């Protein structure tokens, strides 16, 4: 099987004229290879800095370092809101494909093929930004934080509590059931806290909790939104899984909590 060369790799022959593209193509190929390899295993996340702040009608992103889709973001940039942006709550993020700051009223995708989310903020449609919520996800090495399942009829209440063995961030919760029930919906919540204290929800906005309705096809995997509560866990702290609401007759629930290791 022939060796697979970088795109635009130049084969230099004796007495060829040396031009910039010979070196640039080699450097581009190496960078693309690094980005592809990093993207194969790394979660979009922040290593340091990149805090968001309100500056008039701008959101400033401080200097720092993060990665998304294998690409590096160093911050030190701003994005401006104007009268053409309707009053709403916006997510501010780094679009890995465009390698630029962006804003959207819908939560951006996250994960290995996702973007780097910094915050959400309220815009009044005219001149004022407010209610900034930090949504940075630290760490790029994915980890399974916890999993839990029950067989038979699902019931509400606290289902499990476990100690955390390593420092990590909780970034996403997914649920699935074999039978979503005949009415209503099933909603799961995740709580975190210090040893000896009652854990609190990682979903300050309750609509972000993972939920599945009875009209959804059975065995449909449903993901939460990006947690907007305190979700950083230190080794020895506690994570708890609750079922807040159950669809009528729902059966066989499975829950997985995903995160990233703190670096």
DRENFISE-319590 format. One record per residue (C-alpha): residue number from 1; residue in three letters; x, y negated, z. Coordinates in steps of 0.5 Angstrom, whole numbers, plus 500, padded with zeros to 3 digits. Layout:
! residues N
+-----+-----+-----+-----+-----+
!   n ! res !   x !   y !   z !
+-----+-----+-----+-----+-----+
! NUM ! ALA !   X !   Y !   Z !
...
+-----+-----+-----+-----+-----+
***
This chain:
! residues 263
+-----+-----+-----+-----+-----+
!   n ! res !   x !   y !   z !
+-----+-----+-----+-----+-----+
!   1 ! UNK ! 500 ! 500 ! 500 !
!   2 ! UNK ! 503 ! 493 ! 498 !
!   3 ! UNK ! 505 ! 488 ! 503 !
!   4 ! UNK ! 499 ! 483 ! 504 !
!   5 ! UNK ! 503 ! 476 ! 503 !
!   6 ! UNK ! 500 ! 469 ! 506 !
!   7 ! UNK ! 496 ! 465 ! 501 !
!   8 ! UNK ! 500 ! 461 ! 496 !
!   9 ! UNK ! 506 ! 464 ! 498 !
!  10 ! UNK ! 512 ! 462 ! 494 !
!  11 ! UNK ! 517 ! 467 ! 491 !
!  12 ! UNK ! 523 ! 463 ! 491 !
!  13 ! UNK ! 528 ! 465 ! 485 !
!  14 ! UNK ! 535 ! 463 ! 484 !
!  15 ! UNK ! 536 ! 456 ! 482 !
!  16 ! UNK ! 529 ! 454 ! 483 !
!  17 ! UNK ! 528 ! 447 ! 485 !
!  18 ! UNK ! 526 ! 446 ! 492 !
!  19 ! UNK ! 519 ! 442 ! 493 !
!  20 ! UNK ! 515 ! 441 ! 499 !
!  21 ! UNK ! 510 ! 446 ! 498 !
!  22 ! UNK ! 515 ! 452 ! 498 !
!  23 ! UNK ! 515 ! 450 ! 506 !
!  24 ! UNK ! 508 ! 447 ! 507 !
!  25 ! UNK ! 505 ! 454 ! 504 !
!  26 ! UNK ! 509 ! 458 ! 509 !
!  27 ! UNK ! 508 ! 454 ! 515 !
!  28 ! UNK ! 500 ! 454 ! 513 !
!  29 ! UNK ! 500 ! 461 ! 512 !
!  30 ! UNK ! 504 ! 462 ! 519 !
!  31 ! UNK ! 499 ! 458 ! 522 !
!  32 ! UNK ! 493 ! 461 ! 519 !
!  33 ! UNK ! 495 ! 468 ! 522 !
!  34 ! UNK ! 496 ! 465 ! 529 !
!  35 ! UNK ! 489 ! 462 ! 529 !
!  36 ! UNK ! 486 ! 469 ! 526 !
!  37 ! UNK ! 489 ! 473 ! 531 !
!  38 ! UNK ! 487 ! 469 ! 537 !
!  39 ! UNK ! 480 ! 468 ! 534 !
!  40 ! UNK ! 480 ! 476 ! 534 !
!  41 ! UNK ! 480 ! 476 ! 542 !
!  42 ! UNK ! 480 ! 469 ! 545 !
!  43 ! UNK ! 473 ! 466 ! 548 !
!  44 ! UNK ! 472 ! 459 ! 546 !
!  45 ! UNK ! 475 ! 455 ! 552 !
!  46 ! UNK ! 479 ! 450 ! 556 !
!  47 ! UNK ! 486 ! 451 ! 559 !
!  48 ! UNK ! 486 ! 444 ! 562 !
!  49 ! UNK ! 483 ! 437 ! 562 !
!  50 ! UNK ! 478 ! 435 ! 556 !
!  51 ! UNK ! 473 ! 432 ! 561 !
!  52 ! UNK ! 468 ! 428 ! 558 !
!  53 ! UNK ! 466 ! 421 ! 561 !
!  54 ! UNK ! 461 ! 415 ! 559 !
!  55 ! UNK ! 464 ! 409 ! 556 !
!  56 ! UNK ! 458 ! 404 ! 554 !
!  57 ! UNK ! 455 ! 408 ! 548 !
!  58 ! UNK ! 461 ! 412 ! 547 !
!  59 ! UNK ! 463 ! 419 ! 550 !
!  60 ! UNK ! 470 ! 419 ! 551 !
!  61 ! UNK ! 474 ! 426 ! 551 !
!  62 ! UNK ! 480 ! 426 ! 555 !
!  63 ! UNK ! 487 ! 429 ! 553 !
!  64 ! UNK ! 487 ! 436 ! 555 !
!  65 ! UNK ! 488 ! 443 ! 551 !
!  66 ! UNK ! 483 ! 448 ! 549 !
!  67 ! UNK ! 481 ! 453 ! 544 !
!  68 ! UNK ! 475 ! 455 ! 539 !
!  69 ! UNK ! 475 ! 459 ! 533 !
!  70 ! UNK ! 483 ! 460 ! 534 !
!  71 ! UNK ! 484 ! 453 ! 533 !
!  72 ! UNK ! 487 ! 448 ! 538 !
!  73 ! UNK ! 483 ! 442 ! 541 !
!  74 ! UNK ! 488 ! 436 ! 544 !
!  75 ! UNK ! 482 ! 431 ! 546 !
!  76 ! UNK ! 484 ! 424 ! 547 !
!  77 ! UNK ! 478 ! 422 ! 542 !
!  78 ! UNK ! 471 ! 419 ! 542 !
!  79 ! UNK ! 464 ! 420 ! 539 !
!  80 ! UNK ! 459 ! 414 ! 539 !
!  81 ! UNK ! 452 ! 414 ! 539 !
!  82 ! UNK ! 447 ! 409 ! 535 !
!  83 ! UNK ! 440 ! 407 ! 534 !
!  84 ! UNK ! 440 ! 412 ! 529 !
!  85 ! UNK ! 440 ! 417 ! 534 !
!  86 ! UNK ! 433 ! 418 ! 537 !
!  87 ! UNK ! 432 ! 418 ! 544 !
!  88 ! UNK ! 434 ! 425 ! 547 !
!  89 ! UNK ! 439 ! 430 ! 551 !
!  90 ! UNK ! 445 ! 431 ! 547 !
!  91 ! UNK ! 450 ! 436 ! 547 !
!  92 ! UNK ! 457 ! 434 ! 545 !
!  93 ! UNK ! 462 ! 439 ! 543 !
!  94 ! UNK ! 468 ! 440 ! 538 !
!  95 ! UNK ! 466 ! 443 ! 532 !
!  96 ! UNK ! 472 ! 448 ! 531 !
!  97 ! UNK ! 470 ! 448 ! 523 !
!  98 ! UNK ! 471 ! 441 ! 522 !
!  99 ! UNK ! 476 ! 440 ! 528 !
! 100 ! UNK ! 472 ! 434 ! 530 !
! 101 ! UNK ! 467 ! 432 ! 535 !
! 102 ! UNK ! 460 ! 432 ! 534 !
! 103 ! UNK ! 453 ! 432 ! 538 !
! 104 ! UNK ! 447 ! 436 ! 537 !
! 105 ! UNK ! 440 ! 436 ! 541 !
! 106 ! UNK ! 441 ! 444 ! 540 !
! 107 ! UNK ! 446 ! 447 ! 544 !
! 108 ! UNK ! 452 ! 449 ! 540 !
! 109 ! UNK ! 454 ! 456 ! 539 !
! 110 ! UNK ! 459 ! 459 ! 544 !
! 111 ! UNK ! 464 ! 465 ! 544 !
! 112 ! UNK ! 469 ! 468 ! 539 !
! 113 ! UNK ! 466 ! 464 ! 533 !
! 114 ! UNK ! 463 ! 458 ! 537 !
! 115 ! UNK ! 465 ! 451 ! 539 !
! 116 ! UNK ! 468 ! 448 ! 545 !
! 117 ! UNK ! 462 ! 445 ! 549 !
! 118 ! UNK ! 464 ! 439 ! 553 !
! 119 ! UNK ! 458 ! 436 ! 556 !
! 120 ! UNK ! 450 ! 434 ! 555 !
! 121 ! UNK ! 448 ! 427 ! 556 !
! 122 ! UNK ! 442 ! 423 ! 556 !
! 123 ! UNK ! 441 ! 418 ! 550 !
! 124 ! UNK ! 435 ! 412 ! 550 !
! 125 ! UNK ! 435 ! 411 ! 543 !
! 126 ! UNK ! 438 ! 404 ! 544 !
! 127 ! UNK ! 444 ! 402 ! 548 !
! 128 ! UNK ! 445 ! 407 ! 554 !
! 129 ! UNK ! 448 ! 414 ! 556 !
! 130 ! UNK ! 446 ! 417 ! 562 !
! 131 ! UNK ! 446 ! 423 ! 566 !
! 132 ! UNK ! 452 ! 427 ! 564 !
! 133 ! UNK ! 453 ! 434 ! 566 !
! 134 ! UNK ! 460 ! 437 ! 565 !
! 135 ! UNK ! 459 ! 444 ! 561 !
! 136 ! UNK ! 466 ! 445 ! 560 !
! 137 ! UNK ! 468 ! 453 ! 560 !
! 138 ! UNK ! 475 ! 454 ! 563 !
! 139 ! UNK ! 479 ! 460 ! 560 !
! 140 ! UNK ! 480 ! 464 ! 554 !
! 141 ! UNK ! 480 ! 471 ! 556 !
! 142 ! UNK ! 474 ! 474 ! 556 !
! 143 ! UNK ! 472 ! 479 ! 562 !
! 144 ! UNK ! 466 ! 483 ! 564 !
! 145 ! UNK ! 464 ! 479 ! 571 !
! 146 ! UNK ! 458 ! 484 ! 573 !
! 147 ! UNK ! 453 ! 489 ! 570 !
! 148 ! UNK ! 446 ! 492 ! 573 !
! 149 ! UNK ! 441 ! 496 ! 571 !
! 150 ! UNK ! 434 ! 499 ! 573 !
! 151 ! UNK ! 430 ! 505 ! 571 !
! 152 ! UNK ! 423 ! 505 ! 571 !
! 153 ! UNK ! 418 ! 499 ! 573 !
! 154 ! UNK ! 422 ! 492 ! 574 !
! 155 ! UNK ! 420 ! 489 ! 580 !
! 156 ! UNK ! 422 ! 482 ! 582 !
! 157 ! UNK ! 427 ! 480 ! 588 !
! 158 ! UNK ! 434 ! 480 ! 589 !
! 159 ! UNK ! 437 ! 486 ! 586 !
! 160 ! UNK ! 445 ! 486 ! 587 !
! 161 ! UNK ! 450 ! 482 ! 590 !
! 162 ! UNK ! 458 ! 484 ! 589 !
! 163 ! UNK ! 464 ! 481 ! 591 !
! 164 ! UNK ! 468 ! 478 ! 585 !
! 165 ! UNK ! 475 ! 481 ! 584 !
! 166 ! UNK ! 479 ! 475 ! 580 !
! 167 ! UNK ! 478 ! 468 ! 579 !
! 168 ! UNK ! 473 ! 467 ! 573 !
! 169 ! UNK ! 468 ! 463 ! 570 !
! 170 ! UNK ! 461 ! 465 ! 569 !
! 171 ! UNK ! 459 ! 463 ! 562 !
! 172 ! UNK ! 453 ! 467 ! 559 !
! 173 ! UNK ! 448 ! 472 ! 562 !
! 174 ! UNK ! 444 ! 477 ! 557 !
! 175 ! UNK ! 439 ! 482 ! 558 !
! 176 ! UNK ! 435 ! 487 ! 555 !
! 177 ! UNK ! 429 ! 492 ! 556 !
! 178 ! UNK ! 426 ! 498 ! 553 !
! 179 ! UNK ! 419 ! 496 ! 554 !
! 180 ! UNK ! 418 ! 488 ! 555 !
! 181 ! UNK ! 411 ! 489 ! 558 !
! 182 ! UNK ! 404 ! 488 ! 555 !
! 183 ! UNK ! 403 ! 480 ! 558 !
! 184 ! UNK ! 408 ! 475 ! 561 !
! 185 ! UNK ! 415 ! 475 ! 561 !
! 186 ! UNK ! 421 ! 477 ! 565 !
! 187 ! UNK ! 426 ! 472 ! 567 !
! 188 ! UNK ! 433 ! 474 ! 571 !
! 189 ! UNK ! 437 ! 469 ! 575 !
! 190 ! UNK ! 444 ! 469 ! 577 !
! 191 ! UNK ! 447 ! 466 ! 583 !
! 192 ! UNK ! 454 ! 465 ! 586 !
! 193 ! UNK ! 457 ! 462 ! 592 !
! 194 ! UNK ! 462 ! 463 ! 598 !
! 195 ! UNK ! 463 ! 469 ! 602 !
! 196 ! UNK ! 458 ! 468 ! 608 !
! 197 ! UNK ! 454 ! 463 ! 605 !
! 198 ! UNK ! 447 ! 464 ! 601 !
! 199 ! UNK ! 449 ! 464 ! 593 !
! 200 ! UNK ! 446 ! 458 ! 589 !
! 201 ! UNK ! 443 ! 459 ! 582 !
! 202 ! UNK ! 448 ! 458 ! 576 !
! 203 ! UNK ! 442 ! 455 ! 572 !
! 204 ! UNK ! 440 ! 448 ! 575 !
! 205 ! UNK ! 436 ! 448 ! 569 !
! 206 ! UNK ! 431 ! 453 ! 570 !
! 207 ! UNK ! 429 ! 454 ! 562 !
! 208 ! UNK ! 437 ! 456 ! 561 !
! 209 ! UNK ! 435 ! 463 ! 565 !
! 210 ! UNK ! 435 ! 469 ! 560 !
! 211 ! UNK ! 428 ! 471 ! 559 !
! 212 ! UNK ! 424 ! 476 ! 554 !
! 213 ! UNK ! 417 ! 475 ! 553 !
! 214 ! UNK ! 412 ! 481 ! 552 !
! 215 ! UNK ! 411 ! 479 ! 545 !
! 216 ! UNK ! 418 ! 480 ! 543 !
! 217 ! UNK ! 420 ! 487 ! 540 !
! 218 ! UNK ! 423 ! 492 ! 545 !
! 219 ! UNK ! 430 ! 493 ! 546 !
! 220 ! UNK ! 431 ! 486 ! 544 !
! 221 ! UNK ! 438 ! 483 ! 547 !
! 222 ! UNK ! 436 ! 476 ! 550 !
! 223 ! UNK ! 442 ! 471 ! 552 !
! 224 ! UNK ! 442 ! 465 ! 557 !
! 225 ! UNK ! 443 ! 458 ! 555 !
! 226 ! UNK ! 450 ! 455 ! 558 !
! 227 ! UNK ! 450 ! 455 ! 565 !
! 228 ! UNK ! 449 ! 448 ! 568 !
! 229 ! UNK ! 450 ! 449 ! 575 !
! 230 ! UNK ! 456 ! 451 ! 579 !
! 231 ! UNK ! 459 ! 457 ! 576 !
! 232 ! UNK ! 466 ! 458 ! 578 !
! 233 ! UNK ! 468 ! 464 ! 582 !
! 234 ! UNK ! 474 ! 465 ! 586 !
! 235 ! UNK ! 476 ! 472 ! 588 !
! 236 ! UNK ! 472 ! 474 ! 594 !
! 237 ! UNK ! 466 ! 470 ! 593 !
! 238 ! UNK ! 460 ! 473 ! 591 !
! 239 ! UNK ! 455 ! 474 ! 585 !
! 240 ! UNK ! 448 ! 476 ! 586 !
! 241 ! UNK ! 443 ! 478 ! 581 !
! 242 ! UNK ! 435 ! 476 ! 582 !
! 243 ! UNK ! 429 ! 478 ! 578 !
! 244 ! UNK ! 425 ! 472 ! 578 !
! 245 ! UNK ! 419 ! 474 ! 574 !
! 246 ! UNK ! 417 ! 480 ! 571 !
! 247 ! UNK ! 412 ! 482 ! 565 !
! 248 ! UNK ! 406 ! 486 ! 566 !
! 249 ! UNK ! 409 ! 493 ! 566 !
! 250 ! UNK ! 416 ! 492 ! 564 !
! 251 ! UNK ! 421 ! 498 ! 564 !
! 252 ! UNK ! 428 ! 499 ! 564 !
! 253 ! UNK ! 432 ! 492 ! 565 !
! 254 ! UNK ! 439 ! 492 ! 564 !
! 255 ! UNK ! 443 ! 485 ! 565 !
! 256 ! UNK ! 450 ! 484 ! 563 !
! 257 ! UNK ! 454 ! 477 ! 566 !
! 258 ! UNK ! 460 ! 475 ! 562 !
! 259 ! UNK ! 465 ! 470 ! 563 !
! 260 ! UNK ! 473 ! 468 ! 562 !
! 261 ! UNK ! 479 ! 469 ! 567 !
! 262 ! UNK ! 481 ! 462 ! 570 !
! 263 ! UNK ! 488 ! 461 ! 568 !
+-----+-----+-----+-----+-----+
***
